[in-house]
Amino acid sequence: MLYRIIQESLSNASRHGRATQVFVILTFKDDTLSVNIKDNGLGCSNVVKGVGLTSMSERVAELGGQVSYNTQVNQGFSLSVRIPKRYGGDYGGTY
């Protein structure tokens, strides 16, 4: 799933934002996996949640996580994903 989130973010940054740089930060702290992605693209004043963001949000929600994003015109796009660790087991390959 992480691969798909990063793949979709890179695709959106290039296709929609015309970004030339994308920063991806993965952290695991306090039983939460965090993925933060920020690009230097065009940004926008109104995000239309298409198939990519919708499916990403649905997949993360299935794991009890949350997706949030922020953008402004000429400020790029940032995406934040938080997924809690499952107690008593692993993720069964869903990362």
Residue pairs with C-beta under 8 A, 6 or more apart in sequence:
1 59
1 60
1 63
1 94
1 95
2 26
2 35
2 95
4 56
4 59
5 35
5 37
5 56
5 59
5 60
5 79
5 81
6 24
6 35
6 37
8 52
8 53
8 55
8 56
9 22
9 24
9 37
9 39
9 79
10 22
11 52
12 52
12 53
12 77
13 19
13 22
13 37
13 39
13 41
13 77
16 41
16 42
17 39
17 41
17 42
17 43
17 76
17 77
18 41
18 42
19 39
19 40
19 41
19 42
19 76
19 77
20 40
21 39
21 40
22 37
22 38
22 39
22 40
23 36
23 37
23 38
23 39
24 35
24 36
24 37
25 34
25 35
25 36
25 37
26 33
26 34
26 35
27 33
27 34
27 36
28 34
28 85
31 84
31 85
31 87
32 82
32 83
32 84
32 85
33 81
33 82
33 83
33 84
33 85
33 95
34 80
34 81
34 82
34 83
35 79
35 80
35 81
35 83
36 78
36 79
36 80
36 81
37 78
37 79
37 80
38 76
38 77
38 78
38 79
39 76
39 77
39 78
40 76
41 76
41 77
42 73
42 74
42 76
43 71
43 72
43 73
43 74
43 75
43 76
43 77
44 71
44 72
44 73
44 77
45 72
45 73
47 53
47 69
47 71
49 57
53 67
53 69
56 67
56 81
57 67
60 66
60 67
60 81
60 83
61 67
63 83
63 84
63 91
63 94
64 83
64 84
65 81
65 82
65 83
65 84
66 81
66 82
67 79
67 80
67 81
68 79
68 80
69 77
69 78
69 79
69 80
70 77
70 78
71 77
71 78
83 95
